[in-house]
Amino acid sequence: MKHRIKRGIRVARYVMYRETLIDKQNIIWSFIGAFTGIAVVGLLSHFYLPVKDNLFLIGSFGASAVLIYGHTQSPLAQPRNLVGGHILSAIVGVTIRFLIPWPEWEWLACALAVALALIVMQMTKTVHPPGGATALLAIAGSPAIRKLGYWYILSPVGSGVAIMLLIAVIVNNMTSIREYPANKRWW
């Protein structure tokens, strides 16, 4: 019995060790991609909008950057999911904002937007977890974001996603150790 337990511990240590090995070159490319993607979107915001209304740079893009620059092979990071997840979630979020415009019901609008965005992403096979935040921001975001209405879908969401996707394709394919989209499957 002791032998089995000790063997189990050795196997667990080996698995943990293998799972935590770090490819330094891959980390460098992840940094370059995430930095460049967010920097370009942020620069657009800086030059086209006042500092307090940094509309192009929405919070859900940070989570997308982790996926498309750090986990390039994940099904959730592929172009179909990135674009579809954000755009469809933005449509759901803005629509719910118009259907439930009362501030005292904002909690309901937020919950409904995220839940419906998830269902829409599942039905269209475009699940991208940051899309839930995109739907949420359409309702709970700053007054400047809420004032955009359906323009929110085009900018900041559509334009930001397009910029980040372009940078992901360029940076993730600059080296032989990475490939994006995975298996060259765009859609």
N, C-alpha and C positions, 0 to 999 in steps of 0.2 A: 504494500500500500504506500509506504514512504517513497519507494522508488518511482511509482506512478506520479505522485505529487511533485517530486523533484523534477521529473521529466517534463511534466506539464508547465512548471515554472520556467524551465530552460526554453521550452518551445515558445512560451509567452514572451520571454525576454528577446528571443531572436526575432519574433514577429514585430514587436515594438521597435526594435533596432532597425529592421528593414523598412518599416513604415516611416521612420523619422530621418532617414538618410536625405541629405539636402544636396541638390544639384546646383552648385553656385552659379553656373552659367545660366541656368533656367531662371534663377532668382533675379539675376541682373536684367535679363530680358523682360521679366514681369515688371520690374521697377521702371524700366525705360518706357514700356507700353502704358502703364497706369499713369506715370508722371506726364507723359506727352499728351495722352487722351484728355485728362482732366485739365492740364495747362491750356490746351488749345480752346476747349470749351470755356474755361475761365477767362482767357484773354478776350474772346469774343464778347463776353459779358462786360468786361472792364472797358472796352472801347466803345461799345454801343449803348450801354445803359449806365445810369448813375450807380455809384458803389452800393448804395443801400438797396437797390432793386436788382440784385444779381440773379436775374431770371433764368439765364441759360444754364446755370449751374445748380441743378436740383439734387437733393440728397440721394435719390435713388441711383444716380449715376455713379456714386462711389461704390455701391454694391455691384453694379454692372461691371465696373472696372476690375474688381476682384475676380469676377468670373471670366471676362473675355481676355484679360491679360495674364491672369494667374492660373486659371484652370481651362486652358484652351480646348481640351478634349472633352469637357463635360457637355452632355446634351443640352444643358440649361444655358450654355454660353454660345451656342451656335447662332449664326445670323438670323435664321427664322425666329428663334426664340427671343433674341435681343430686340429685333425690330417689332415683331408681332406682339410680344409681351408688353413692351412699353406703349406702343401706339393703341392697342386695344384697351389696355388698362386706363390710358388717358381718356379715351372716348367714354368708357364706363364712368370714370370719376367725374368728368365734366357734366355728363348727362344726369347723374345722381345729384350733383350740385344744383342743377336747374330744377330737378323734380322735388328736392327737399331744400329750399333756400333759407329756412328759418334757423337762426343761430341756436335757439334752444333745442333744436333737433339735430344739431351737428354730429353728436355722438352716433345717432342712428344712420345718418348719411355716410359717416366714415366707415362704420361696420358694414353697411350694405355695399358700398363701393369696393372695399377690399374683397368681400365674399363673392360678389358678382364678377369682379375682375378675375379672380381665381377660376371660377366656373368657365368664363369665356376663354381663358388661356387653356384650360384643360380640354374644352370642346374643340378648340382649333389647333391643339397640339403645339402651343407656343408658350409653354410655361417658362417664365423667367422671373424668379422670386422678387427682384427689384421692381417688377411691374406692380406689385401690391402697394409699394410705397409711392409709385407714380400716381396710382388711383387715389391714394390717401392724400397726397399733396394737392390734388385738384380741389379738395374740399377743405383741408386743414392748413393749407399753405398760406403764405403771406397775402394780404389784401391785393398786392400787385399781381400775384399769380391768379387769384380768384377773379380779378377784374378782366383777365384775358379771355375768359369763356372758352369757346371752342378753338381759339387761336393757340391755346395752351398745347394742343395736340401737335400743331406744326412747329411752334417755337415756344418753349424750349425743348419739348420732348423730341419731335421729329428731327430737328436740326442737330440736337445734341447726340442723338442715337446715330445719325448718319456720320457725324464727325468721328465719334468713338469707333464705329465699325470700320471706317476707312483707315484709321490709325491702327486698329487691331490687325487688319489684313496686311498692312505694310510691315509693322514691327514684328508680328508673330511669324512672318515668313522670311525675315531677314537672316535667319540662321537655319542650319540643317536639323537642329534638335527640336524645332517647333513647327507645327503646321496648323494654319487656321484659314478657313474652317476645317474641322476634323474631317478627314477623308475627302476633302474638296467637295463636300455636300453643302451647297448654299441653301437649298430649300427642301 
